[in-house]
Structure formats: C-alpha cells, structure tokens
C-alpha cells in the first residue's frame, strides 16, 4: 500500500471534516476548557499538587477517548460533544495499559532526563561553591557539568521523538482491535511505523505554517501586555487547529494500517463492519467476541406440485 504524502493526508482530513468543523471545534473547546481549569487549579498551593496528580491519572483516558471520537467522525458515525470523556473513561484500564507499555518503551530517555536533572543540580551546587570560594577551578567544573547536562537533554529529546513516532499509532490500533493486548498494540504500532516514522514526522511538521499563523495574534497581545486577550486568542487558535491535526493523524493511521473506511467503532471499543447488505431483512447477526458475524438467509424457491404427485 502506498503511504499518503503529507499534503494528501491533509486534504483527506479536510474532506472528513466537511460539515464537522463546528462540532469538532466545540469538542476541542470542551477539551481545552478542561485543561484550562486544571491549569488554574494547579497554581493553588497544596491543592495544586493533588490536581497535578489527578491530571496525570485522567489524561490517558481522555486522550484515548479523543482519538476514538475523531476515528468515529472520520468514518461517518455520529458523535456527541462529550463522547470523548464517556468513551475514554469506559476504557480507563485499557488506556492506562497502553500508557504503561509506552512508558516502559520510553524508559531510556526518561532515565536520561533524570540523570540530566541530577547533573544540572550538581552544576548549580558547584557554581554556588565557586562564587563563595572565588575558585576558578570550581566554576570551570560547574560549566563542565552544565555542558554534560545539555548533551544528555538533547540525546534524551532525540530518543524520545524517535520512540514517540514509532509508537504513535498505539491508541488507534487498540481502539480498532479490542481483543489485542496492550503490548501487542504497542508492538504492532512499531511494526507499522517501520519505514513510516519519517513520513509521520513530515506530516506533523507540515502544520508548522498553521501553527505559526495561529501564534501571530497571541504573540502580539503578549507583546503589548494584554494577558486576557493573549489567553483567549491562544486557546481559540488551538480549538480550530487541533481538529485538523487530529483528523490528519487518523487518516495517516488508516492509510498505514490498511483500515477500511467502512469499518465502524462502537462505544465500548468494539469494531464492526458497516458495509451494506443486499437485503437487510435476510441477515442474522451473531456476536463473536468483538466482531459482528453476519449470515445471509437464502430464499428457497417454492416448488409447484405436479398433478401426478397429488395422486401419489
């Protein structure tokens, strides 16, 4: 299967959003509003720590539900404004199983970040000692540790980006394949992204122009010190740009995974086929796992009795 170019994926995303821009924007408005409220609460002393922990717990299911909502929208299914919350929390454990597997895959860059923080702490400590003792050797050591920390952060960031691209399809795979384990979904993403990570990176990078354009007004208001207008314009830009990006990611996933556009996503994450049958009255549906098994009843023609048959 030929992988779509960035421009083709964006075009298909725009086609999928026709008639749905308003709804998708309102869905993202609710999502951004949740993040905004959480951000306000985290600034409160003591309570902020609890809110931050709560945010860490609820974000995986919300992200999972958001992916499910845009997959439904792409496939022509009806979605509600808060379905991403309902579907996400209905799949709370599954979303966290995926997140847990992803964290294990990211263990190397995570460790590098932690080591970098420790080295930065050492650099700050030696710098303070150097200022007190006026020792040039101690100051030189501080600079050395700072350079090491910068290198570690750069390596960790690069490693993180590579792994994030490799496992970017995990949630989509989990939604379309409810019988697959979290580990299988994550590994399947790695398989599908083999040779396609660069293409996904180019797709995400292709939105840079829109991101810069959406940042102009917020930057202007930030420059003149109008914080309220800065916040409003910043979130407004996100609300109308994020649906475009989200839908493009769904298009990319379906193309790479070879998923049919007739496949539908059920609320519980089950997958069924939406292909029409010649006669819907002559179809028996039977649940087999998470798949709908359909059997068509064939009409048997009635045989007319012959006169000699009646005499027998």
SETORFI-343551 format. One record per residue (C-alpha): residue number from 0; residue in three letters; x, y, z. Coordinates in nm, 4 decimals, always signed. Each point is the difference from the previous one (the first is absolute). Example, Ala and Ser with C-alpha at 12.3 -4.5 7.8 and 13.67 -1.06 7.14 Angstrom:
BEGIN
@nr->0	rest->ALA	x->+1.2300	y->-0.4500	z->+0.7800
@nr->1	rest->SER	x->+0.1370	y->+0.3440	z->-0.0660
% end
This chain:
BEGIN
@nr->0	rest->UNK	x->+0.0000	y->+0.0000	z->+0.0000
@nr->1	rest->UNK	x->+0.1282	y->+0.3437	z->-0.0973
@nr->2	rest->UNK	x->+0.0328	y->+0.2332	z->+0.2978
@nr->3	rest->UNK	x->-0.1710	y->+0.3359	z->-0.0447
@nr->4	rest->UNK	x->+0.2134	y->+0.3111	z->-0.0224
@nr->5	rest->UNK	x->-0.0442	y->+0.2745	z->+0.2594
@nr->6	rest->UNK	x->-0.2045	y->+0.2135	z->-0.2406
@nr->7	rest->UNK	x->-0.2252	y->-0.2946	z->-0.0934
@nr->8	rest->UNK	x->-0.0583	y->-0.0862	z->+0.3659
@nr->9	rest->UNK	x->-0.0920	y->+0.3622	z->+0.0752
@nr->10	rest->UNK	x->-0.2359	y->+0.0078	z->-0.2988
@nr->11	rest->UNK	x->-0.1788	y->-0.3154	z->+0.1155
@nr->12	rest->UNK	x->-0.0179	y->+0.1455	z->+0.3514
@nr->13	rest->UNK	x->-0.1703	y->+0.3134	z->-0.1355
@nr->14	rest->UNK	x->-0.2451	y->-0.2175	z->-0.1956
@nr->15	rest->UNK	x->-0.0813	y->-0.1998	z->+0.3138
@nr->16	rest->UNK	x->-0.0580	y->+0.3206	z->+0.1958
@nr->17	rest->UNK	x->-0.2474	y->+0.1436	z->-0.2524
@nr->18	rest->UNK	x->-0.3175	y->+0.0660	z->+0.1930
@nr->19	rest->UNK	x->+0.1767	y->-0.0903	z->+0.3234
@nr->20	rest->UNK	x->+0.2293	y->+0.2984	z->+0.0575
@nr->21	rest->UNK	x->-0.2454	y->+0.1623	z->+0.2411
@nr->22	rest->UNK	x->-0.0645	y->-0.3160	z->+0.1996
@nr->23	rest->UNK	x->+0.3685	y->-0.0915	z->+0.0154
@nr->24	rest->UNK	x->+0.0858	y->+0.3541	z->+0.1112
@nr->25	rest->UNK	x->-0.2577	y->-0.0198	z->+0.2819
@nr->26	rest->UNK	x->+0.1364	y->-0.3393	z->+0.1053
@nr->27	rest->UNK	x->+0.3500	y->+0.1436	z->+0.0141
@nr->28	rest->UNK	x->-0.1383	y->+0.3052	z->+0.1849
@nr->29	rest->UNK	x->-0.1209	y->-0.2323	z->+0.2778
@nr->30	rest->UNK	x->+0.3372	y->-0.1776	z->-0.0020
@nr->31	rest->UNK	x->+0.1969	y->+0.3257	z->+0.0159
@nr->32	rest->UNK	x->-0.2347	y->+0.1341	z->+0.2707
@nr->33	rest->UNK	x->+0.0805	y->-0.3054	z->+0.2130
@nr->34	rest->UNK	x->+0.3713	y->+0.0640	z->-0.0437
@nr->35	rest->UNK	x->-0.0510	y->+0.3698	z->+0.0810
@nr->36	rest->UNK	x->-0.1852	y->-0.0758	z->+0.3243
@nr->37	rest->UNK	x->+0.2637	y->-0.2543	z->+0.0985
@nr->38	rest->UNK	x->+0.2701	y->+0.2588	z->-0.0695
@nr->39	rest->UNK	x->-0.1734	y->+0.2515	z->+0.2277
@nr->40	rest->UNK	x->-0.0411	y->-0.2535	z->+0.2797
@nr->41	rest->UNK	x->+0.3633	y->-0.1113	z->-0.0156
@nr->42	rest->UNK	x->+0.1082	y->+0.3552	z->+0.0854
@nr->43	rest->UNK	x->-0.1709	y->-0.0274	z->+0.3408
@nr->44	rest->UNK	x->+0.2465	y->-0.0949	z->+0.2769
@nr->45	rest->UNK	x->-0.0389	y->-0.3541	z->+0.1411
@nr->46	rest->UNK	x->-0.3141	y->-0.0635	z->-0.2073
@nr->47	rest->UNK	x->+0.2103	y->+0.0456	z->-0.3125
@nr->48	rest->UNK	x->+0.2056	y->-0.3124	z->+0.0748
@nr->49	rest->UNK	x->-0.3123	y->-0.2137	z->+0.0356
@nr->50	rest->UNK	x->-0.1452	y->+0.1457	z->-0.3213
@nr->51	rest->UNK	x->+0.3258	y->-0.0711	z->-0.1841
@nr->52	rest->UNK	x->-0.0150	y->-0.3630	z->+0.1147
@nr->53	rest->UNK	x->-0.3645	y->-0.0168	z->-0.1060
@nr->54	rest->UNK	x->+0.0884	y->+0.1437	z->-0.3410
@nr->55	rest->UNK	x->+0.2662	y->-0.2679	z->-0.0453
@nr->56	rest->UNK	x->-0.2616	y->-0.2672	z->+0.0760
@nr->57	rest->UNK	x->-0.2825	y->+0.1278	z->-0.2251
@nr->58	rest->UNK	x->+0.1957	y->+0.1127	z->-0.3069
@nr->59	rest->UNK	x->+0.0595	y->-0.3490	z->-0.1516
@nr->60	rest->UNK	x->-0.3742	y->-0.0876	z->-0.0152
@nr->61	rest->UNK	x->-0.0878	y->+0.3495	z->-0.1258
@nr->62	rest->UNK	x->+0.2623	y->-0.0291	z->-0.2760
@nr->63	rest->UNK	x->-0.1273	y->-0.3496	z->-0.0838
@nr->64	rest->UNK	x->-0.3598	y->+0.1251	z->-0.0167
@nr->65	rest->UNK	x->+0.0984	y->+0.2934	z->-0.2194
@nr->66	rest->UNK	x->+0.1677	y->-0.2367	z->-0.2469
@nr->67	rest->UNK	x->-0.3155	y->-0.2158	z->-0.0018
@nr->68	rest->UNK	x->-0.2224	y->+0.3034	z->-0.0651
@nr->69	rest->UNK	x->+0.1985	y->+0.1107	z->-0.3059
@nr->70	rest->UNK	x->+0.0146	y->-0.3563	z->-0.1319
@nr->71	rest->UNK	x->-0.3804	y->-0.0154	z->+0.0215
@nr->72	rest->UNK	x->-0.0324	y->+0.3379	z->-0.1678
@nr->73	rest->UNK	x->+0.2358	y->-0.1060	z->-0.2798
@nr->74	rest->UNK	x->-0.2150	y->-0.3079	z->-0.0662
@nr->75	rest->UNK	x->-0.3261	y->+0.1939	z->-0.0135
@nr->76	rest->UNK	x->-0.1340	y->-0.1018	z->+0.3420
@nr->77	rest->UNK	x->-0.1949	y->+0.2309	z->+0.2262
@nr->78	rest->UNK	x->+0.1939	y->+0.1324	z->+0.2968
@nr->79	rest->UNK	x->-0.1084	y->+0.2029	z->+0.3001
@nr->80	rest->UNK	x->+0.1819	y->+0.2995	z->+0.1407
@nr->81	rest->UNK	x->+0.1154	y->-0.1838	z->+0.3117
@nr->82	rest->UNK	x->+0.0313	y->-0.3497	z->-0.1480
@nr->83	rest->UNK	x->+0.3769	y->+0.0267	z->+0.0289
@nr->84	rest->UNK	x->-0.0397	y->+0.0134	z->+0.3787
@nr->85	rest->UNK	x->-0.2564	y->-0.2820	z->+0.0162
@nr->86	rest->UNK	x->+0.1883	y->-0.2298	z->-0.2381
@nr->87	rest->UNK	x->+0.3328	y->+0.0830	z->+0.1583
@nr->88	rest->UNK	x->-0.1036	y->-0.0840	z->+0.3545
@nr->89	rest->UNK	x->-0.1865	y->-0.3107	z->-0.1153
@nr->90	rest->UNK	x->+0.3397	y->-0.1138	z->-0.1274
@nr->91	rest->UNK	x->+0.1919	y->+0.1362	z->+0.3008
@nr->92	rest->UNK	x->+0.1961	y->-0.3167	z->+0.0753
@nr->93	rest->UNK	x->+0.0788	y->-0.0671	z->-0.3664
@nr->94	rest->UNK	x->+0.1249	y->+0.3546	z->-0.0575
@nr->95	rest->UNK	x->+0.2255	y->-0.0280	z->+0.3035
@nr->96	rest->UNK	x->+0.1282	y->-0.3417	z->-0.1112
@nr->97	rest->UNK	x->+0.1037	y->+0.1605	z->-0.3287
@nr->98	rest->UNK	x->+0.1573	y->+0.2940	z->+0.1856
@nr->99	rest->UNK	x->+0.1860	y->-0.2347	z->+0.2340
@nr->100	rest->UNK	x->+0.1456	y->-0.1937	z->-0.2915
@nr->101	rest->UNK	x->+0.1016	y->+0.3242	z->-0.1694
@nr->102	rest->UNK	x->+0.1741	y->+0.1200	z->+0.3168
@nr->103	rest->UNK	x->+0.1962	y->-0.3248	z->+0.0126
@nr->104	rest->UNK	x->+0.1027	y->+0.0487	z->-0.3627
@nr->105	rest->UNK	x->+0.1104	y->+0.3549	z->+0.0879
@nr->106	rest->UNK	x->+0.2023	y->-0.1045	z->+0.3050
@nr->107	rest->UNK	x->+0.3371	y->+0.0914	z->-0.1552
@nr->108	rest->UNK	x->-0.0786	y->+0.3675	z->-0.0800
@nr->109	rest->UNK	x->-0.1799	y->+0.0292	z->+0.3358
@nr->110	rest->UNK	x->+0.3151	y->-0.1175	z->+0.1806
@nr->111	rest->UNK	x->+0.2117	y->+0.2399	z->-0.2069
@nr->112	rest->UNK	x->-0.2266	y->+0.2898	z->+0.1001
@nr->113	rest->UNK	x->+0.0295	y->-0.0963	z->+0.3685
@nr->114	rest->UNK	x->+0.3793	y->-0.0226	z->-0.0250
@nr->115	rest->UNK	x->+0.0053	y->+0.3384	z->-0.1761
@nr->116	rest->UNK	x->-0.1988	y->+0.1557	z->+0.2853
@nr->117	rest->UNK	x->+0.2443	y->-0.1443	z->+0.2518
@nr->118	rest->UNK	x->+0.2949	y->+0.1356	z->-0.1979
@nr->119	rest->UNK	x->-0.1658	y->+0.3423	z->-0.0199
@nr->120	rest->UNK	x->-0.0398	y->-0.0086	z->+0.3788
@nr->121	rest->UNK	x->+0.3685	y->-0.0810	z->+0.0368
@nr->122	rest->UNK	x->+0.0849	y->+0.2846	z->-0.2398
@nr->123	rest->UNK	x->-0.2055	y->+0.2501	z->+0.2023
@nr->124	rest->UNK	x->+0.1569	y->-0.1199	z->+0.3250
@nr->125	rest->UNK	x->+0.3574	y->+0.0247	z->-0.1315
@nr->126	rest->UNK	x->-0.0772	y->+0.3429	z->-0.1472
@nr->127	rest->UNK	x->-0.1176	y->+0.1220	z->+0.3411
@nr->128	rest->UNK	x->+0.3136	y->-0.1422	z->+0.1635
@nr->129	rest->UNK	x->+0.2131	y->+0.1709	z->-0.2641
@nr->130	rest->UNK	x->-0.1616	y->+0.3370	z->+0.0669
@nr->131	rest->UNK	x->+0.0588	y->-0.0353	z->+0.3756
@nr->132	rest->UNK	x->+0.3572	y->-0.1260	z->-0.0255
@nr->133	rest->UNK	x->+0.0874	y->+0.2101	z->-0.3072
@nr->134	rest->UNK	x->+0.1657	y->-0.3108	z->-0.1436
@nr->135	rest->UNK	x->+0.0344	y->-0.0056	z->-0.3773
@nr->136	rest->UNK	x->+0.0439	y->-0.3792	z->-0.0019
@nr->137	rest->UNK	x->-0.3339	y->-0.0510	z->+0.1758
@nr->138	rest->UNK	x->-0.1687	y->+0.2387	z->-0.2436
@nr->139	rest->UNK	x->+0.1533	y->-0.1919	z->-0.2893
@nr->140	rest->UNK	x->-0.1375	y->-0.3244	z->+0.1424
@nr->141	rest->UNK	x->-0.3437	y->+0.1603	z->+0.0178
@nr->142	rest->UNK	x->+0.0159	y->+0.0921	z->-0.3680
@nr->143	rest->UNK	x->+0.1161	y->-0.3527	z->-0.0859
@nr->144	rest->UNK	x->-0.2955	y->-0.1572	z->+0.1839
@nr->145	rest->UNK	x->-0.2386	y->+0.2421	z->-0.1714
@nr->146	rest->UNK	x->+0.1313	y->-0.0998	z->-0.3442
@nr->147	rest->UNK	x->-0.0419	y->-0.3690	z->+0.0892
@nr->148	rest->UNK	x->-0.3580	y->+0.0692	z->+0.1107
@nr->149	rest->UNK	x->-0.0802	y->+0.1785	z->-0.3265
@nr->150	rest->UNK	x->+0.1389	y->-0.2925	z->-0.2008
@nr->151	rest->UNK	x->-0.2036	y->-0.2490	z->+0.2043
@nr->152	rest->UNK	x->-0.3193	y->+0.2021	z->-0.0501
@nr->153	rest->UNK	x->+0.0624	y->+0.0238	z->-0.3753
@nr->154	rest->UNK	x->+0.0611	y->-0.3761	z->-0.0313
@nr->155	rest->UNK	x->-0.3065	y->-0.0786	z->+0.2134
@nr->156	rest->UNK	x->-0.2187	y->+0.2350	z->-0.2076
@nr->157	rest->UNK	x->+0.1160	y->-0.1582	z->-0.3257
@nr->158	rest->UNK	x->-0.0557	y->-0.3497	z->+0.1350
@nr->159	rest->UNK	x->-0.3432	y->+0.0987	z->+0.1312
@nr->160	rest->UNK	x->-0.1096	y->+0.1420	z->-0.3376
@nr->161	rest->UNK	x->+0.1090	y->-0.3168	z->-0.1830
@nr->162	rest->UNK	x->-0.1905	y->-0.2253	z->+0.2419
@nr->163	rest->UNK	x->-0.3056	y->+0.2288	z->+0.0073
@nr->164	rest->UNK	x->-0.0264	y->-0.0247	z->-0.3793
@nr->165	rest->UNK	x->+0.0564	y->-0.3762	z->+0.0050
@nr->166	rest->UNK	x->-0.2822	y->-0.0649	z->+0.2454
@nr->167	rest->UNK	x->-0.2313	y->+0.2838	z->-0.1070
@nr->168	rest->UNK	x->-0.2674	y->-0.2376	z->-0.1351
@nr->169	rest->UNK	x->-0.0402	y->-0.2045	z->+0.3200
@nr->170	rest->UNK	x->-0.3319	y->+0.1538	z->+0.1103
@nr->171	rest->UNK	x->-0.1540	y->-0.0249	z->-0.3476
@nr->172	rest->UNK	x->+0.1008	y->-0.3656	z->-0.0276
@nr->173	rest->UNK	x->-0.1402	y->-0.0707	z->+0.3474
@nr->174	rest->UNK	x->-0.3334	y->+0.1600	z->-0.0936
@nr->175	rest->UNK	x->-0.0340	y->-0.1974	z->-0.3233
@nr->176	rest->UNK	x->+0.1221	y->-0.3259	z->+0.1555
@nr->177	rest->UNK	x->-0.1646	y->-0.0426	z->+0.3419
@nr->178	rest->UNK	x->+0.1148	y->-0.3615	z->+0.0272
@nr->179	rest->UNK	x->+0.3680	y->+0.0887	z->-0.0300
@nr->180	rest->UNK	x->+0.1992	y->+0.0504	z->+0.3199
@nr->181	rest->UNK	x->+0.1624	y->+0.3342	z->+0.0783
@nr->182	rest->UNK	x->+0.3449	y->-0.1419	z->-0.0731
@nr->183	rest->UNK	x->-0.1161	y->-0.1379	z->-0.3339
@nr->184	rest->UNK	x->-0.1477	y->+0.3389	z->-0.0950
@nr->185	rest->UNK	x->+0.3215	y->+0.1828	z->+0.0844
@nr->186	rest->UNK	x->+0.2148	y->-0.2554	z->-0.1852
@nr->187	rest->UNK	x->-0.2367	y->+0.0113	z->-0.2986
@nr->188	rest->UNK	x->+0.0459	y->+0.3760	z->-0.0138
@nr->189	rest->UNK	x->+0.3751	y->-0.0554	z->-0.0121
@nr->190	rest->UNK	x->-0.0447	y->-0.2413	z->-0.2908
@nr->191	rest->UNK	x->-0.2287	y->+0.2314	z->-0.1969
@nr->192	rest->UNK	x->+0.2251	y->+0.3001	z->+0.0558
@nr->193	rest->UNK	x->+0.3095	y->-0.1820	z->-0.1255
@nr->194	rest->UNK	x->+0.0958	y->+0.2205	z->-0.2941
@nr->195	rest->UNK	x->-0.2904	y->+0.2378	z->+0.0651
@nr->196	rest->UNK	x->+0.1264	y->+0.1969	z->+0.3007
@nr->197	rest->UNK	x->+0.1594	y->+0.2594	z->-0.2260
@nr->198	rest->UNK	x->-0.3269	y->+0.0402	z->-0.1908
@nr->199	rest->UNK	x->-0.1929	y->+0.0615	z->+0.3208
@nr->200	rest->UNK	x->+0.2653	y->+0.2508	z->+0.1068
@nr->201	rest->UNK	x->-0.0383	y->+0.1812	z->-0.3335
@nr->202	rest->UNK	x->-0.3804	y->+0.0018	z->+0.0419
@nr->203	rest->UNK	x->+0.0251	y->+0.1551	z->+0.3463
@nr->204	rest->UNK	x->+0.2671	y->+0.2427	z->-0.1200
@nr->205	rest->UNK	x->-0.2244	y->+0.1059	z->-0.2894
@nr->206	rest->UNK	x->-0.2298	y->+0.1717	z->+0.2511
@nr->207	rest->UNK	x->+0.2774	y->+0.2361	z->+0.1115
@nr->208	rest->UNK	x->-0.1287	y->+0.2738	z->-0.2309
@nr->209	rest->UNK	x->-0.3469	y->-0.0190	z->+0.1540
@nr->210	rest->UNK	x->+0.1495	y->-0.0049	z->+0.3484
@nr->211	rest->UNK	x->+0.2056	y->+0.3126	z->-0.0717
@nr->212	rest->UNK	x->-0.3015	y->+0.1726	z->-0.1546
@nr->213	rest->UNK	x->-0.2133	y->-0.0906	z->+0.3016
@nr->214	rest->UNK	x->+0.2717	y->+0.1405	z->+0.2287
@nr->215	rest->UNK	x->+0.0103	y->+0.3482	z->-0.1540
@nr->216	rest->UNK	x->-0.2919	y->+0.1549	z->+0.1893
@nr->217	rest->UNK	x->+0.0905	y->-0.1581	z->+0.3365
@nr->218	rest->UNK	x->+0.3580	y->+0.1228	z->-0.0454
@nr->219	rest->UNK	x->-0.1217	y->+0.3534	z->-0.0740
@nr->220	rest->UNK	x->-0.2239	y->+0.0099	z->+0.3073
@nr->221	rest->UNK	x->+0.2782	y->-0.1480	z->+0.2144
@nr->222	rest->UNK	x->+0.2362	y->+0.2682	z->-0.1273
@nr->223	rest->UNK	x->-0.2294	y->+0.2855	z->+0.0978
@nr->224	rest->UNK	x->-0.0710	y->-0.1582	z->+0.3392
@nr->225	rest->UNK	x->-0.3665	y->-0.0881	z->-0.0574
@nr->226	rest->UNK	x->-0.0028	y->-0.3324	z->+0.1813
@nr->227	rest->UNK	x->-0.3755	y->-0.0613	z->-0.0279
@nr->228	rest->UNK	x->-0.0061	y->+0.0396	z->-0.3804
@nr->229	rest->UNK	x->+0.3200	y->-0.2028	z->-0.0237
@nr->230	rest->UNK	x->-0.1649	y->-0.2954	z->+0.1773
@nr->231	rest->UNK	x->-0.3239	y->+0.0298	z->-0.1991
@nr->232	rest->UNK	x->+0.1708	y->+0.0137	z->-0.3408
@nr->233	rest->UNK	x->+0.2458	y->-0.2757	z->+0.0910
@nr->234	rest->UNK	x->-0.2752	y->-0.2438	z->+0.0993
@nr->235	rest->UNK	x->-0.2203	y->+0.1056	z->-0.2942
@nr->236	rest->UNK	x->+0.2838	y->-0.0851	z->-0.2389
@nr->237	rest->UNK	x->+0.0422	y->-0.3406	z->+0.1623
@nr->238	rest->UNK	x->-0.3726	y->-0.0735	z->-0.0196
@nr->239	rest->UNK	x->-0.0131	y->+0.0472	z->-0.3777
@nr->240	rest->UNK	x->+0.3408	y->-0.1472	z->-0.0840
@nr->241	rest->UNK	x->-0.0023	y->-0.3150	z->+0.2163
@nr->242	rest->UNK	x->-0.2965	y->-0.1645	z->-0.1839
@nr->243	rest->UNK	x->+0.1942	y->+0.0329	z->-0.3258
@nr->244	rest->UNK	x->+0.3077	y->-0.1635	z->+0.1531
@nr->245	rest->UNK	x->-0.2014	y->-0.2715	z->+0.1781
@nr->246	rest->UNK	x->-0.1861	y->-0.0965	z->-0.3173
@nr->247	rest->UNK	x->+0.3220	y->-0.0061	z->-0.2036
@nr->248	rest->UNK	x->+0.1456	y->-0.2472	z->+0.2512
@nr->249	rest->UNK	x->-0.3055	y->-0.2246	z->-0.0382
@nr->250	rest->UNK	x->+0.0362	y->+0.0155	z->-0.3792
@nr->251	rest->UNK	x->+0.3686	y->-0.0911	z->+0.0316
@nr->252	rest->UNK	x->-0.0798	y->-0.2943	z->+0.2294
@nr->253	rest->UNK	x->-0.2704	y->-0.1409	z->-0.2278
@nr->254	rest->UNK	x->+0.2300	y->+0.0277	z->-0.3001
@nr->255	rest->UNK	x->+0.2988	y->-0.1677	z->+0.1666
@nr->256	rest->UNK	x->-0.2097	y->-0.2687	z->+0.1720
@nr->257	rest->UNK	x->-0.2131	y->-0.0659	z->-0.3089
@nr->258	rest->UNK	x->-0.3219	y->+0.0530	z->+0.1946
@nr->259	rest->UNK	x->-0.3197	y->+0.0158	z->-0.2068
@nr->260	rest->UNK	x->-0.1994	y->+0.3220	z->+0.0179
@nr->261	rest->UNK	x->-0.3152	y->-0.2120	z->+0.0393
@nr->262	rest->UNK	x->+0.1168	y->-0.1350	z->+0.3357
@nr->263	rest->UNK	x->-0.1784	y->+0.1521	z->+0.2963
@nr->264	rest->UNK	x->+0.0961	y->+0.0504	z->+0.3627
@nr->265	rest->UNK	x->-0.2486	y->-0.0871	z->+0.2721
@nr->266	rest->UNK	x->-0.0236	y->+0.1854	z->+0.3295
@nr->267	rest->UNK	x->+0.1698	y->-0.2770	z->+0.1950
@nr->268	rest->UNK	x->+0.2854	y->-0.0167	z->-0.2485
@nr->269	rest->UNK	x->-0.1441	y->-0.2948	z->-0.1940
@nr->270	rest->UNK	x->+0.0364	y->+0.0040	z->-0.3753
@nr->271	rest->UNK	x->-0.2649	y->-0.0941	z->-0.2529
@nr->272	rest->UNK	x->-0.0451	y->+0.0215	z->-0.3733
@nr->273	rest->UNK	x->-0.2336	y->+0.2627	z->-0.1413
@nr->274	rest->UNK	x->-0.0099	y->-0.1405	z->-0.3505
@nr->275	rest->UNK	x->-0.3553	y->-0.0181	z->-0.1307
@nr->276	rest->UNK	x->-0.1568	y->-0.3357	z->-0.0786
@nr->277	rest->UNK	x->-0.2315	y->-0.0601	z->-0.2959
@nr->278	rest->UNK	x->-0.2985	y->-0.0721	z->+0.2226
@nr->279	rest->UNK	x->+0.0204	y->+0.1056	z->+0.3627
@nr->280	rest->UNK	x->-0.3049	y->-0.2117	z->+0.0860
@nr->281	rest->UNK	x->+0.1798	y->-0.3200	z->-0.0954
@nr->282	rest->UNK	x->+0.2957	y->+0.0449	z->+0.2328
@nr->283	rest->UNK	x->+0.0675	y->-0.1701	z->+0.3306
@nr->284	rest->UNK	x->+0.2456	y->+0.1736	z->+0.2335
@nr->285	rest->UNK	x->+0.1883	y->-0.1960	z->+0.2575
@nr->286	rest->UNK	x->+0.2583	y->+0.1384	z->+0.2413
@nr->287	rest->UNK	x->+0.3307	y->-0.1841	z->-0.0160
@nr->288	rest->UNK	x->+0.2453	y->+0.1689	z->+0.2351
@nr->289	rest->UNK	x->+0.0045	y->+0.3596	z->-0.1121
@nr->290	rest->UNK	x->-0.0933	y->-0.0662	z->-0.3637
@nr->291	rest->UNK	x->-0.3473	y->-0.0135	z->-0.1536
@nr->292	rest->UNK	x->-0.0364	y->-0.3226	z->-0.1958
@nr->293	rest->UNK	x->-0.2636	y->+0.0324	z->-0.2699
@nr->294	rest->UNK	x->-0.1671	y->-0.2916	z->-0.1771
@nr->295	rest->UNK	x->-0.2291	y->+0.0621	z->-0.2933
@nr->296	rest->UNK	x->-0.3176	y->-0.2101	z->-0.0303
@nr->297	rest->UNK	x->-0.0479	y->-0.1229	z->-0.3514
@nr->298	rest->UNK	x->-0.3641	y->-0.0212	z->-0.1116
@nr->299	rest->UNK	x->-0.0900	y->-0.3507	z->-0.1176
@nr->300	rest->UNK	x->-0.2426	y->+0.0088	z->-0.2947
@nr->301	rest->UNK	x->-0.3316	y->-0.1796	z->+0.0503
@nr->302	rest->UNK	x->-0.0476	y->-0.3056	z->-0.2214
@nr->303	rest->UNK	x->-0.3377	y->-0.0396	z->-0.1679
@nr->304	rest->UNK	x->-0.1624	y->-0.3380	z->+0.0428
@nr->305	rest->UNK	x->-0.0678	y->-0.1923	z->-0.3192
@nr->306	rest->UNK	x->-0.3381	y->-0.1757	z->-0.0504
@nr->307	rest->UNK	x->+0.1570	y->-0.3453	z->+0.0118
@nr->308	rest->UNK	x->+0.1561	y->+0.0887	z->+0.3392
@nr->309	rest->UNK	x->-0.3448	y->+0.0672	z->+0.1420
@nr->310	rest->UNK	x->-0.1187	y->-0.3485	z->-0.0971
@nr->311	rest->UNK	x->+0.2898	y->-0.1645	z->+0.1843
% end
